[in-house]
Amino acid sequence: MSNQPITKLKDGLISATIWKNQTENGKDHYSVTFSRSYLKNDEWREAFSFSGSELLRLARLSQAAYDEIERQKQQSASLADAA
């Protein structure tokens, strides 16, 4: 399992973090975590719930994450074909 994300996409205080792992048979598997940063008592924290007014931004980040994963898959396939 990967310890570092492959990329992090942001829209204001909302983030989509993309992770790449491999299954037992060696195939790539991608997952995404979404979070929202907020400041409490001069300390930055993360939450994993979103208000209704944040849903459109979350949806746009979700689309951007999907596009990035597809780009990563195509890049991996190109590298495999070149090998």
Backbone torsions as a table, in degrees:
resi	resn	phi	psi	omega
1	MET	NA	138.1	-178.3
2	SER	-74.1	140.1	177.2
3	ASN	-92.6	-20.2	-177.0
4	GLN	-117.5	140.3	175.8
5	PRO	-70.3	155.4	177.0
6	ILE	-81.6	-25.7	175.6
7	THR	-166.4	161.7	177.4
8	LYS	-133.7	122.6	178.9
9	LEU	-102.9	142.8	-177.0
10	LYS	-132.4	147.9	169.0
11	ASP	-137.0	96.3	-174.8
12	GLY	65.2	-123.4	-177.6
13	LEU	-93.4	1.5	179.7
14	ILE	-99.7	135.2	-177.6
15	SER	-128.1	147.4	170.5
16	ALA	-119.6	118.3	-179.3
17	THR	-106.7	125.1	-176.6
18	ILE	-103.2	130.3	-179.3
19	TRP	-116.6	144.7	176.2
20	LYS	-121.6	126.5	177.7
21	ASN	-130.5	170.7	176.0
22	GLN	-119.3	140.4	175.4
23	THR	-74.7	173.7	-179.5
24	GLU	-61.2	-28.1	179.5
25	ASN	-91.6	11.3	173.4
26	GLY	88.9	1.7	179.1
27	LYS	-81.1	146.0	178.7
28	ASP	-72.9	141.6	178.0
29	HIS	-134.1	129.1	-178.7
30	TYR	-110.9	144.6	173.9
31	SER	-140.5	161.5	-176.8
32	VAL	-132.9	135.7	171.0
33	THR	-115.6	141.4	179.0
34	PHE	-113.1	141.7	178.3
35	SER	-148.0	163.0	177.9
36	ARG	-129.3	126.3	178.5
37	SER	-87.2	145.7	175.0
38	TYR	-150.9	156.9	-177.0
39	LEU	-105.1	125.9	177.8
40	LYS	-136.4	122.8	-179.8
41	ASN	53.1	46.9	179.3
42	ASP	61.2	22.1	178.6
43	GLU	-128.4	130.2	178.0
44	TRP	-77.7	133.8	179.0
45	ARG	-132.0	169.7	177.8
46	GLU	-121.6	143.4	174.5
47	ALA	-125.4	160.2	-176.4
48	PHE	-124.2	21.6	173.6
49	SER	-123.6	157.3	-172.3
50	PHE	-135.3	146.1	177.8
51	SER	-81.9	164.0	178.4
52	GLY	-57.1	-35.7	-179.0
53	SER	-71.9	-13.9	178.8
54	GLU	-95.5	-6.4	-173.3
55	LEU	-65.1	-36.7	178.8
56	LEU	-65.4	-42.6	177.2
57	ARG	-64.2	-37.5	176.8
58	LEU	-64.3	-41.3	178.4
59	ALA	-64.0	-41.0	178.7
60	ARG	-66.2	-39.6	176.0
61	LEU	-65.5	-36.3	177.8
62	SER	-62.0	-43.2	177.6
63	GLN	-64.3	-43.4	179.2
64	ALA	-63.8	-38.4	177.6
65	ALA	-65.3	-42.8	177.3
66	TYR	-58.9	-47.2	-180.0
67	ASP	-60.6	-40.8	179.7
68	GLU	-66.5	-40.5	177.6
69	ILE	-63.7	-42.9	177.1
70	GLU	-61.9	-39.1	177.5
71	ARG	-64.0	-42.0	178.4
72	GLN	-62.6	-42.6	178.9
73	LYS	-62.0	-43.8	179.6
74	GLN	-64.6	-40.0	179.1
75	GLN	-64.0	-43.6	178.5
76	SER	-63.5	-40.7	179.1
77	ALA	-65.0	-38.8	178.4
78	SER	-64.8	-40.6	178.8
79	LEU	-66.7	-38.5	178.1
80	ALA	-65.6	-39.1	179.2
81	ASP	-67.2	-33.1	-179.0
82	ALA	-75.3	-21.5	-176.7
83	ALA	-78.9	NA	NA
